[in-house]
Amino acid sequence: MATIEKSTVIAAPAEQVFSFISEPTNLPEIWPSLVAVHDIAPAANGGSDFKWTYKMAGIRLEGASTTIEFTPPRRLVVEIKGGISSTTTWRLEPDGNGTRVILHVDLTVPGKLFGRLAEPLVMRENSKEAEVILANLKKRLEQAG
């Protein structure tokens, strides 16, 4: 299992950030490789479970996301199955007049899908993608405010 962790500070309250990231229909707006989310259903813990379509290195992947922790406005943990399985944790912490958003991803790159030699490439691409997700989230929420 590999880990990626990135963070940024957004000039918006944690409640606004949490509300945005916990709504699955918002995710394709900030997540470049996320093509679509569908079959959204309320999770028992207050979050949402949904299916998704993702495109990485020209390969189309399908899978499902399950909310395993939903603690507004501080923590959202989503388990992702399909293609590359992962656990994505969003942590939101006060930072001055804004919110520090920490995106932590634990992922497993399946050798049969990408090949063992491709793991460093997949990790590099996912690391870049995490940076872009946070930059897009920052831009979107700071423009909205």
C-alpha angles and dihedrals in degrees: 000000000000130000133217122185126178133162143189138177117242123197093230135090118268091244091060093046093047092047090054099046094043092058106085094204089064095056100080087057092064103022108076099200096041104102099181147342121214144158091048114186132176113259119224090244095057099266129096135260118207147159122243146192118219132180121208125172090343093307117121113219129190126197150132135259124210123192107230098172127025114177110157127239099003114043140023121177121187127185113214123201126185133061097358111017116214148154113232118199122191113195121187121197132175112260116177107297092341144048129268108221115202117192111197120182127185108191142176118210109209111227094211092057101045105007125249093267091057094061095092089051092048090049092049092049093047091049091053090045091054089054091050092047091055093044091050091047091050093048093046096049097040091051090048092052 
